[in-house]
Amino acid sequence: MVSNVRRFIESSFLVMASMVMLSITFIKAFWLLMGILALDAGPLPKIYIINLVQVPAYLASALTAWRWPWVAECVAGLTFIAVITKVIPPPIYPYQGYLSEEYAFIAAANVAFITTMFMKRSKIERA
């Protein structure tokens, strides 16, 4: 009984983390597409290039979170490094919530990684 409840909770956390990662991926892709459509001719701004790299990485992380959670963890770590080193520019007024998507992705990737490790541990204990 306890094992089934624990497995259900772990699966729920993993589904929630995957949904958050997919949602953030779609939001970033949408805003990237809207920004590129609204952009006049000329060079792409730095944030567009960063998002062109982030969107496929986020998508791969969300889709592989069940099987290979370390992929999501690596992408989250690289995103965190990019935020800390200001490769992703810090928010300016009135866009203080700009980095909230990155932070939500980092948190969801960590939840997926930790949950998957717990699931593997409980699977080993059952054997």
N, C-alpha and C positions, 0 to 999 in steps of 0.2 A: 504494500500500500504506500509506504513512504517513498519507495523507489519510483513508483508511478507518478506521485505528486511532484517529486523532485525533477524527474525527467520532463514533466509537463511544464514546470516553471522554467527550467533551462531552455527548453524549446521555445517557450514564449519570449524569453529574453533575446534569443538568437533571431527569431522572426522580427521582433521589434527593432533590433539593431540593423538588420538587413533592410527593413522598410525605411528607416531613417536615412541610411546611406543611399538607397535608391532615390528617395525623395530629394535629397540634397543634390544628387547627380542630375536629376531632371530639372531642378530649379536653376542650377548653374548652367546647364545646357540651354535652357530657355532664355536666360538673360544674356548669355553669350550670343545666341542667334539674334536676339532683338538688338543688341548693341552693334553687331556686325552689319545688320540690315540698315540701321540708322546712321552708320558711319559713312562719311564722305570718302572720296578717294584719298589715298595717302597711306602712310605707314600705320600699322596696327599699334595701338598703345600697349604698354608693357603688361597691363592687367589682362588684356585679351589673349596675349600669348601665354600667360600663366594659366588662364582658364582653358585654353586649347590643350594644354598638357594635363590639367587637373581632371577635366571631365572624363576622358577615357580611363585614367587611373582610378577615379572614384567608381566608375562603372565596373571595372574589373574587380575592384575590392568588394563591391556589394554582391557581385555574382559569385565570387569565390569564397565568401565568408564562411559558408558551411563546410566546405571541403578543405580549403587552405586558409585558415584565419590569419596566418602570418603575413599574407599578401596585404590584407587590410591594415594590419598593424604597421607594416613597413611604409605604406602610403600615408598613414596617419602620422608616423614619425617624421617622414619627409615634409609633410604639410606643417607640422609643428616647428620644424627647423626653419622652414621658409617664413613662417610668421615671426619667429624670434629674431631671425637675421634681417627681417624687413625686406625680403625678396618680394613677398606679398605686402604691398604698401599699407602702412597703418591707416586706420579710418580717420577722416577729417569731418568737421562739422558740415552738414547735418547727417552724416552717415556713420554714426557711432556704432550701430549694430552690424556694420559691414562684415566683420570677421565672425559673426555668430554662426554662419554656415560651416566655416572651417572648424570652429570649436565643437559644434554638434557632430560633425563627421569624425573628429578625433575621439570624442566620447563614445560614439556608436561603435567605432572600430575596436576600441578597448573593451567595451562590453561584449562584443562578438568574440574577441580573442579569449577573454577570461571565461566566458560561458562555454566556449568550445573546449577549453582546457579542463573545466569541471566535468563536462560531458565525457571526455576521454578518460578522466580519472575514475568516474563512476562506472564506466564500461569495463575498465581494468579490474576494479574491485568486484564487479559481478562475476567475472570470469574465474 
